C-alpha cells in the first residue's frame, strides 16, 4: 500500500468507520513503514503539532489514545520507539517531558544521563570549556529537559560535570558550589588564590591585605565564599591572608637555613 492508502485506513479507524486494522497490516518491515506513515500523520496533520514541538507536547497517552498502542505492542515498542520509528534519530529520549519507562534506571541509566548532558553541552548549547562552570547550573538542566539526569547524577552541577570531564574543573569554580565546599581548606585556598591573583590581579598577599574590599566578592560572584568561609567579615579575610603571609615567611626562613 502507498502512504495515502495507509492514512485512509488509519483515518477510518480513528473515526470508528473501521473497528480495527486489517489482518497482518503491521507485519514486518512493511508494517513498520505503515506505522511511520500513521505516526507522522497523527502528529503533524491530525494534531497539528510542529515537529520541533513533539518532545514537549507528545507523551505516551498522545499515541495510545489514538489507537497506536496495539501495533506498538506487536513490536515491543514504548512510545519513544514509536516516535523514533517515524523520525529516525531526530529526537533523544531525554528530550521528552516523559522519559521512557526505566530509561534512567541502574548503571545503564547513569551512562545515558552522562551522555545526555555531554550532548547538550557540546552539541546543542556548544559551550566553550571556560563557560561550563558559569552556565551549567540548576536552570541549565531544567531548560534542556535534563531533570531526570540531574536527579540521577546527584543534584550537583559540579559532580555531574566532573563525571563527564574528570579533573578539568574545581568545585569552587561553579556558581552553585557543592555542599560543604567552603569547609574544605584546600578549596578555600585555591579559590582565594585564583580570586586575588588571577581575577583581581594583586601582585602579593601584602597588596591584597591592603586593597581587598568586601564588595569585590560580590563583583566576582563569590558571595558564597565570603559568607561561608569568612562569615561575611573582612576582618576574617585579612586574618586568613596574614596567616598565608606568615606561612610564606616561615617557608623562606627554612630556605635561608638550608642555604
Steps between C-alpha positions, in 0.01 A plus 500: 500500500610856441497775760157638404337158527653434842392840632145446367476176697636675810249785461217246479626334820521835682150597382370153597396422145720195545511299820859391450793491262512231229654162586882489467500877442803553725703201392878542456683798355200599293289523816762723666488725194121519539552596864731779389236634259233488768712658774607791280142552387368494856749750639547737207156499335239366739638672813689777312806481725813666352779245469734694732225509764449122507723437805310763700146411394503125446492229764393137507134589545506712182578191293309241698177702499517509119508123447876456466554287809398161356743517203774638730452198727548269203855634466560534875540877459453770761361835391845647428586210269180566305613862452856396415360266234319797346787749539821289508772667706313830518442497876675370811290318762597746775364794299145390576304619802431134575812287466439140392431261787819400687714716270701642791517174700824337616851537365374516143278791602800684644694450177206639306476797736868583455469466121193725499669779698815476287291519181319814616822670614698425185245468219185685596635787712851491347655630823868581506680322784554822694124571488397171659540593871291815452226366275450141618274558798157395628324711237710343221371151583140615523522703179628204299265236642775331702321489833521121509874506436549772763320292763673177404852644499485659843339846490841671464603676177867456592467126568317450172759695302780317685355167381520626139833688515695344790754731661441795267311725743509579871178512705550863607489614135126430480224748575332233714786342692455152651384477860784545754736633230582806714586282800791353307822693568659392173205625294499830692872544431460420128200731463666786686824474305309502173286791621786714631766438236315406179177695527598805708862484375661585833875448490535370857314411819622829646326696226188287536487565875508875438268529200246217515140611572190305595326623187765324287349165600158607372647647182655164412202290615685360801254597771473133598872488572479827697200385702584136565879511539534842664162564661460811277769682703798669338687470828491120455619533141798711610584251775503225236729706273736576789524129582605442141761774535635339818517162324698656217741659751549164674564328166756769408677461834537126434646579158751742661601237756549238231708744303 
